[in-house]
Amino acid sequence: MSQWNSGDYQLAGLDGTNWLSRTDDRITGAWVADGEFGFMWTSNAGGQRPNPYVKVARITEDSMTQIDEPDIWSQNATFTYPEACPNNRGRPIGITPFYSASNPLQNHVIGVRDDYSNGQWDLQFSKIGTNGPRDDKWRD
């Protein structure tokens, strides 16, 4: 598995609050489906990833070997606080991370990764943020 970064997560909102101040690299999204385990967590910026992003690891259930690392990241945006769940057939994997780019507020996105998305994460906005937290706390 490739390395990821933790440490002090920073992203100032329009009002100056750092809504990532409580972020860490604990696993916040996981699933068991279709012969695989999946795990998701927030990684800090580093290396080829200039912004915090969602680190993803998929592992085979039978041999416990890594399948891939389909991380959710962008050169221009931050992705954090992922959650995941398979449907009742074990597929597709639905996710709900938070996102921030040119609007440095917390925006909620939903997404799926399945055969119809060619193995890529297909993400759509579900809620555009209008206000930051009252202090440097988010996602309690």
Z-matrix of the N, CA and C atoms (Angstrom, degrees):
N
C 1 1.442
C 2 1.524 1 108.26
N 3 1.312 2 115.24 1 137.76
C 4 1.459 3 118.86 2 179.92
C 5 1.526 4 110.62 3 -71.53
N 6 1.303 5 114.79 4 156.30
C 7 1.462 6 121.76 5 -177.44
C 8 1.526 7 110.41 6 -72.64
N 9 1.324 8 116.38 7 153.48
C 10 1.456 9 122.12 8 174.23
C 11 1.519 10 108.23 9 -135.34
N 12 1.322 11 115.83 10 168.41
C 13 1.463 12 121.78 11 -175.77
C 14 1.513 13 111.12 12 -112.30
N 15 1.316 14 115.77 13 144.65
C 16 1.467 15 120.88 14 169.64
C 17 1.525 16 106.04 15 -119.29
N 18 1.295 17 118.45 16 -143.29
C 19 1.464 18 119.96 17 179.47
C 20 1.508 19 111.45 18 99.02
N 21 1.327 20 116.04 19 -158.93
C 22 1.461 21 121.53 20 -178.45
C 23 1.524 22 110.47 21 -79.36
N 24 1.319 23 115.91 22 111.60
C 25 1.458 24 121.60 23 177.86
C 26 1.521 25 108.05 24 -83.66
N 27 1.326 26 116.92 25 133.55
C 28 1.458 27 121.42 26 -176.93
C 29 1.522 28 111.03 27 -131.60
N 30 1.320 29 116.34 28 132.58
C 31 1.456 30 122.47 29 168.53
C 32 1.522 31 107.23 30 -163.05
N 33 1.315 32 116.16 31 105.34
C 34 1.462 33 120.71 32 -177.92
C 35 1.518 34 109.98 33 -80.98
N 36 1.323 35 115.32 34 131.43
C 37 1.453 36 121.15 35 174.94
C 38 1.516 37 110.56 36 -80.87
N 39 1.318 38 117.08 37 179.79
C 40 1.460 39 121.91 38 179.87
C 41 1.518 40 112.08 39 -58.62
N 42 1.326 41 116.55 40 -31.24
C 43 1.459 42 121.20 41 -179.03
C 44 1.526 43 112.42 42 -91.22
N 45 1.325 44 118.24 43 5.10
C 46 1.457 45 122.07 44 177.54
C 47 1.513 46 115.34 45 89.52
N 48 1.337 47 118.77 46 -7.41
C 49 1.463 48 119.28 47 178.68
C 50 1.523 49 110.02 48 -75.98
N 51 1.318 50 115.48 49 145.79
C 52 1.464 51 121.80 50 177.70
C 53 1.520 52 108.06 51 -96.42
N 54 1.315 53 116.69 52 95.22
C 55 1.468 54 119.54 53 -175.67
C 56 1.518 55 112.74 54 -73.91
N 57 1.333 56 118.44 55 -1.12
C 58 1.463 57 121.41 56 174.90
C 59 1.526 58 112.55 57 -101.69
N 60 1.318 59 118.22 58 7.79
C 61 1.472 60 120.49 59 -172.89
C 62 1.527 61 113.40 60 -61.44
N 63 1.307 62 118.91 61 -25.57
C 64 1.471 63 121.38 62 179.30
C 65 1.531 64 112.96 63 -99.20
N 66 1.303 65 116.64 64 6.38
C 67 1.461 66 120.70 65 -178.48
C 68 1.519 67 110.55 66 -72.67
N 69 1.315 68 116.49 67 141.89
C 70 1.462 69 121.79 68 172.67
C 71 1.521 70 107.89 69 -145.93
N 72 1.329 71 116.31 70 -176.53
C 73 1.464 72 118.79 71 -174.32
C 74 1.525 73 113.79 72 -101.21
N 75 1.327 74 116.90 73 31.69
C 76 1.468 75 119.19 74 172.64
C 77 1.526 76 109.92 75 -73.07
N 78 1.313 77 116.68 76 149.52
C 79 1.465 78 121.42 77 176.90
C 80 1.526 79 108.65 78 -67.47
N 81 1.333 80 116.45 79 125.95
C 82 1.463 81 121.15 80 179.10
C 83 1.524 82 112.55 81 -118.39
N 84 1.313 83 117.58 82 -10.85
C 85 1.459 84 121.53 83 177.54
C 86 1.519 85 109.80 84 -134.41
N 87 1.328 86 116.61 85 136.79
C 88 1.466 87 120.09 86 179.75
C 89 1.521 88 109.53 87 -155.44
N 90 1.326 89 115.18 88 155.95
C 91 1.461 90 120.47 89 176.35
C 92 1.521 91 110.34 90 -154.79
N 93 1.326 92 115.03 91 158.36
C 94 1.459 93 123.61 92 169.07
C 95 1.519 94 104.83 93 -127.78
N 96 1.327 95 116.84 94 120.40
C 97 1.459 96 119.86 95 -176.70
C 98 1.515 97 110.61 96 -163.10
N 99 1.315 98 116.02 97 139.93
C 100 1.455 99 122.03 98 170.03
C 101 1.531 100 112.66 99 51.22
N 102 1.339 101 116.07 100 42.15
C 103 1.455 102 120.79 101 176.23
C 104 1.510 103 116.10 102 78.52
N 105 1.333 104 116.51 103 18.07
C 106 1.458 105 118.60 104 178.89
C 107 1.519 106 111.65 105 -140.42
N 108 1.322 107 114.54 106 154.98
C 109 1.457 108 123.19 107 168.78
C 110 1.520 109 106.69 108 -102.99
N 111 1.316 110 116.87 109 144.93
C 112 1.457 111 120.78 110 174.06
C 113 1.510 112 110.04 111 -133.15
N 114 1.312 113 116.09 112 143.15
C 115 1.461 114 122.25 113 -179.64
C 116 1.524 115 109.29 114 -135.83
N 117 1.352 116 116.12 115 142.19
C 118 1.462 117 122.08 116 179.87
C 119 1.519 118 109.52 117 -136.09
N 120 1.324 119 116.14 118 143.24
C 121 1.455 120 121.63 119 175.32
C 122 1.523 121 108.57 120 -157.15
N 123 1.334 122 116.43 121 166.99
C 124 1.456 123 121.37 122 179.04
C 125 1.517 124 109.61 123 -88.46
N 126 1.319 125 115.78 124 128.10
C 127 1.459 126 122.21 125 174.68
C 128 1.518 127 108.46 126 -109.98
N 129 1.310 128 116.36 127 145.63
C 130 1.455 129 120.83 128 176.98
C 131 1.522 130 110.09 129 -76.06
N 132 1.310 131 116.77 130 164.29
C 133 1.458 132 121.98 131 176.73
C 134 1.523 133 110.38 132 -59.66
N 135 1.315 134 115.53 133 151.13
C 136 1.458 135 120.49 134 176.78
C 137 1.509 136 111.05 135 165.56
N 138 1.319 137 116.20 136 152.81
C 139 1.456 138 120.81 137 178.95
C 140 1.512 139 111.47 138 61.50
N 141 1.322 140 116.75 139 -127.43
C 142 1.468 141 122.53 140 -179.95
C 143 1.524 142 112.66 141 -80.62
N 144 1.323 143 117.47 142 -0.83
C 145 1.467 144 122.05 143 -177.76
C 146 1.532 145 108.95 144 -110.01
N 147 1.350 146 118.91 145 100.92
C 148 1.462 147 121.82 146 -173.72
C 149 1.527 148 114.89 147 -77.15
N 150 1.327 149 118.14 148 -7.35
C 151 1.466 150 122.32 149 -178.20
C 152 1.520 151 109.39 150 -133.48
N 153 1.339 152 117.54 151 156.00
C 154 1.466 153 118.36 152 172.44
C 155 1.532 154 109.57 153 -53.91
N 156 1.342 155 115.60 154 147.02
C 157 1.459 156 120.39 155 -174.07
C 158 1.522 157 110.11 156 -149.45
N 159 1.316 158 116.04 157 171.00
C 160 1.456 159 122.06 158 177.95
C 161 1.526 160 108.64 159 -93.36
N 162 1.312 161 115.29 160 117.11
C 163 1.463 162 122.76 161 176.39
C 164 1.522 163 107.14 162 -85.43
N 165 1.331 164 117.20 163 133.17
C 166 1.462 165 122.38 164 -178.28
C 167 1.521 166 108.88 165 -129.42
N 168 1.322 167 116.46 166 135.36
C 169 1.464 168 121.67 167 174.82
C 170 1.519 169 108.58 168 -130.90
N 171 1.342 170 116.15 169 129.35
C 172 1.464 171 121.51 170 175.21
C 173 1.520 172 107.97 171 -114.22
N 174 1.341 173 116.01 172 133.62
C 175 1.463 174 122.99 173 -174.11
C 176 1.525 175 108.55 174 -131.75
N 177 1.337 176 117.54 175 138.37
C 178 1.464 177 120.32 176 178.15
C 179 1.520 178 109.88 177 -69.34
N 180 1.322 179 115.39 178 140.30
C 181 1.461 180 120.60 179 -178.60
C 182 1.524 181 111.68 180 -71.69
N 183 1.320 182 118.57 181 -37.36
C 184 1.466 183 120.42 182 -174.68
C 185 1.530 184 113.22 183 -79.43
N 186 1.323 185 118.95 184 -45.42
C 187 1.469 186 120.07 185 -176.60
C 188 1.523 187 113.83 186 -103.76
N 189 1.341 188 117.02 187 -5.00
C 190 1.465 189 122.16 188 179.44
C 191 1.532 190 112.00 189 57.68
N 192 1.325 191 116.72 190 35.73
C 193 1.458 192 120.62 191 176.25
C 194 1.526 193 109.48 192 -105.43
N 195 1.305 194 115.17 193 151.96
C 196 1.455 195 120.27 194 -178.35
C 197 1.521 196 110.93 195 -70.70
N 198 1.335 197 115.91 196 133.80
C 199 1.460 198 122.03 197 175.87
C 200 1.527 199 109.12 198 -87.80
N 201 1.328 200 115.31 199 -56.92
C 202 1.457 201 120.88 200 179.59
C 203 1.521 202 109.95 201 -167.37
N 204 1.318 203 115.44 202 -178.57
C 205 1.463 204 123.32 203 178.21
C 206 1.526 205 108.74 204 -132.76
N 207 1.336 206 118.27 205 76.30
C 208 1.462 207 120.82 206 -177.66
C 209 1.533 208 112.08 207 -80.94
N 210 1.329 209 115.62 208 68.99
C 211 1.463 210 121.44 209 -177.18
C 212 1.527 211 111.47 210 -59.61
N 213 1.326 212 115.47 211 156.07
C 214 1.461 213 122.23 212 176.46
C 215 1.520 214 106.30 213 -110.34
N 216 1.322 215 116.62 214 109.78
C 217 1.457 216 120.46 215 -174.23
C 218 1.525 217 110.44 216 -152.53
N 219 1.322 218 115.41 217 168.33
C 220 1.455 219 121.41 218 179.37
C 221 1.524 220 109.16 219 -153.08
N 222 1.313 221 116.37 220 148.68
C 223 1.464 222 121.06 221 173.69
C 224 1.523 223 110.82 222 -66.63
N 225 1.345 224 117.47 223 -25.07
C 226 1.459 225 121.82 224 -171.00
C 227 1.515 226 115.04 225 -118.67
N 228 1.323 227 118.25 226 4.46
C 229 1.464 228 119.73 227 -174.24
C 230 1.519 229 111.24 228 -144.97
N 231 1.315 230 114.51 229 160.49
C 232 1.458 231 123.43 230 176.80
C 233 1.524 232 109.07 231 -106.18
N 234 1.325 233 116.97 232 137.40
C 235 1.464 234 123.04 233 172.72
C 236 1.522 235 107.66 234 -123.38
N 237 1.339 236 117.57 235 132.16
C 238 1.463 237 121.63 236 -176.04
C 239 1.524 238 111.74 237 -144.87
N 240 1.317 239 115.10 238 170.07
C 241 1.468 240 124.78 239 170.99
C 242 1.536 241 113.75 240 49.55
N 243 1.322 242 118.74 241 58.27
C 244 1.465 243 119.92 242 -178.26
C 245 1.526 244 113.23 243 -76.68
N 246 1.299 245 114.83 244 150.28
C 247 1.464 246 123.61 245 168.73
C 248 1.522 247 106.29 246 -134.90
N 249 1.330 248 117.27 247 154.42
C 250 1.462 249 120.11 248 -176.11
C 251 1.520 250 110.89 249 -147.07
N 252 1.344 251 114.80 250 154.86
C 253 1.456 252 119.96 251 177.43
C 254 1.529 253 109.77 252 -162.02
N 255 1.335 254 117.99 253 134.77
C 256 1.465 255 119.63 254 173.32
C 257 1.527 256 109.67 255 -82.69
N 258 1.333 257 116.37 256 163.27
C 259 1.459 258 118.52 257 174.54
C 260 1.529 259 109.56 258 -81.72
N 261 1.324 260 117.43 259 -175.58
C 262 1.467 261 120.47 260 -174.57
C 263 1.531 262 113.37 261 -70.91
N 264 1.321 263 118.71 262 -10.14
C 265 1.464 264 122.02 263 174.58
C 266 1.530 265 111.18 264 -96.44
N 267 1.331 266 116.86 265 0.48
C 268 1.455 267 120.16 266 -178.23
C 269 1.510 268 113.53 267 89.21
N 270 1.283 269 117.31 268 -0.55
C 271 1.463 270 123.44 269 177.85
C 272 1.511 271 108.30 270 -152.96
N 273 1.276 272 121.99 271 157.68
C 274 1.449 273 128.81 272 -12.57
C 275 1.518 274 111.07 273 -78.00
N 276 1.298 275 115.41 274 176.80
C 277 1.453 276 120.05 275 176.20
C 278 1.521 277 107.54 276 -91.47
N 279 1.331 278 116.44 277 120.08
C 280 1.459 279 121.36 278 175.55
C 281 1.516 280 108.99 279 -98.01
N 282 1.328 281 116.82 280 141.98
C 283 1.464 282 120.51 281 -177.85
C 284 1.521 283 110.91 282 -132.93
N 285 1.323 284 116.15 283 158.74
C 286 1.455 285 122.31 284 176.71
C 287 1.529 286 110.26 285 -141.24
N 288 1.326 287 118.86 286 82.21
C 289 1.466 288 120.19 287 173.73
C 290 1.533 289 111.39 288 -93.21
N 291 1.322 290 116.33 289 172.48
C 292 1.459 291 122.07 290 171.06
C 293 1.522 292 108.39 291 -103.20
N 294 1.333 293 115.55 292 155.66
C 295 1.457 294 121.93 293 -170.11
C 296 1.520 295 109.40 294 -141.21
N 297 1.314 296 116.72 295 145.62
C 298 1.457 297 120.97 296 174.93
C 299 1.519 298 109.11 297 -151.27
N 300 1.335 299 116.64 298 133.42
C 301 1.469 300 120.52 299 178.56
C 302 1.519 301 108.80 300 -138.20
N 303 1.326 302 117.69 301 -115.53
C 304 1.462 303 120.52 302 -177.50
C 305 1.526 304 111.42 303 -64.35
N 306 1.317 305 117.39 304 -28.55
C 307 1.457 306 122.52 305 170.98
C 308 1.525 307 105.62 306 -95.65
N 309 1.352 308 118.83 307 102.10
C 310 1.469 309 119.27 308 -172.41
C 311 1.525 310 113.97 309 -75.94
N 312 1.315 311 116.95 310 29.20
C 313 1.456 312 120.91 311 174.44
C 314 1.520 313 108.74 312 -97.40
N 315 1.317 314 115.57 313 168.07
C 316 1.455 315 121.21 314 179.98
C 317 1.524 316 108.72 315 -78.35
N 318 1.308 317 115.99 316 121.56
C 319 1.457 318 122.46 317 175.89
C 320 1.519 319 107.42 318 -116.89
N 321 1.305 320 116.50 319 142.25
C 322 1.458 321 120.53 320 -179.86
C 323 1.519 322 108.70 321 -99.77
N 324 1.320 323 115.80 322 135.30
C 325 1.458 324 120.94 323 175.25
C 326 1.520 325 109.04 324 -125.41
N 327 1.303 326 115.53 325 154.59
C 328 1.456 327 121.87 326 172.51
C 329 1.519 328 106.91 327 -120.92
N 330 1.303 329 115.94 328 155.85
C 331 1.452 330 117.88 329 -178.65
C 332 1.504 331 112.55 330 -160.05
N 333 1.318 332 113.46 331 171.05
C 334 1.451 333 121.22 332 179.94
C 335 1.526 334 107.84 333 -146.02
N 336 1.302 335 115.18 334 152.97
C 337 1.467 336 121.55 335 174.02
C 338 1.520 337 106.01 336 -132.73
N 339 1.320 338 116.24 337 111.82
C 340 1.463 339 120.15 338 -176.40
C 341 1.525 340 110.46 339 -152.39
N 342 1.328 341 115.95 340 -172.55
C 343 1.465 342 120.81 341 -179.87
C 344 1.529 343 112.04 342 -62.54
N 345 1.326 344 117.20 343 -33.01
C 346 1.457 345 120.58 344 -178.54
C 347 1.520 346 112.54 345 -71.78
N 348 1.330 347 117.53 346 -22.08
C 349 1.467 348 120.66 347 178.96
C 350 1.527 349 111.33 348 -99.38
N 351 1.324 350 116.66 349 16.01
C 352 1.468 351 122.56 350 178.05
C 353 1.523 352 112.98 351 55.19
N 354 1.312 353 116.33 352 36.27
C 355 1.455 354 120.52 353 178.20
C 356 1.511 355 114.66 354 74.84
N 357 1.330 356 117.49 355 10.21
C 358 1.464 357 122.29 356 178.09
C 359 1.526 358 109.11 357 -105.50
N 360 1.318 359 116.63 358 156.98
C 361 1.457 360 120.46 359 174.71
C 362 1.523 361 108.31 360 -74.75
N 363 1.319 362 117.06 361 126.13
C 364 1.459 363 123.38 362 176.42
C 365 1.522 364 106.50 363 -105.94
N 366 1.335 365 117.18 364 108.43
C 367 1.464 366 122.53 365 -173.32
C 368 1.525 367 110.82 366 -112.33
N 369 1.343 368 115.76 367 142.57
C 370 1.458 369 122.81 368 177.41
C 371 1.523 370 108.92 369 -137.67
N 372 1.331 371 116.30 370 144.55
C 373 1.463 372 120.20 371 175.90
C 374 1.521 373 109.96 372 -67.35
N 375 1.324 374 116.30 373 138.03
C 376 1.458 375 120.47 374 172.63
C 377 1.522 376 110.83 375 -113.66
N 378 1.338 377 117.42 376 -26.54
C 379 1.461 378 121.15 377 178.84
C 380 1.524 379 108.83 378 -155.50
N 381 1.326 380 116.53 379 128.00
C 382 1.459 381 122.28 380 177.42
C 383 1.524 382 107.91 381 -95.32
N 384 1.323 383 117.17 382 126.79
C 385 1.458 384 121.58 383 -178.77
C 386 1.519 385 112.50 384 -69.35
N 387 1.329 386 115.75 385 146.11
C 388 1.463 387 121.33 386 177.18
C 389 1.517 388 112.56 387 -120.70
N 390 1.333 389 117.62 388 -16.77
C 391 1.461 390 121.81 389 -179.19
C 392 1.517 391 109.60 390 -143.44
N 393 1.312 392 115.39 391 146.80
C 394 1.453 393 120.29 392 173.99
C 395 1.517 394 110.25 393 -86.17
N 396 1.328 395 117.61 394 177.90
C 397 1.460 396 120.46 395 176.87
C 398 1.528 397 110.49 396 -70.11
N 399 1.319 398 116.60 397 160.96
C 400 1.467 399 120.77 398 -179.94
C 401 1.513 400 112.61 399 -68.24
N 402 1.310 401 116.29 400 -27.00
C 403 1.460 402 121.04 401 176.98
C 404 1.527 403 107.26 402 -142.53
N 405 1.309 404 117.78 403 -168.90
C 406 1.467 405 120.81 404 -177.14
C 407 1.523 406 112.02 405 -78.56
N 408 1.313 407 117.39 406 48.02
C 409 1.462 408 121.85 407 179.87
C 410 1.520 409 108.65 408 -131.61
N 411 1.299 410 115.37 409 132.65
C 412 1.457 411 121.09 410 178.24
C 413 1.513 412 107.63 411 -152.35
N 414 1.283 413 116.30 412 146.31
C 415 1.467 414 122.39 413 175.08
C 416 1.529 415 112.14 414 70.02
N 417 1.302 416 117.54 415 46.49
C 418 1.473 417 120.85 416 176.82
C 419 1.506 418 110.24 417 -78.75
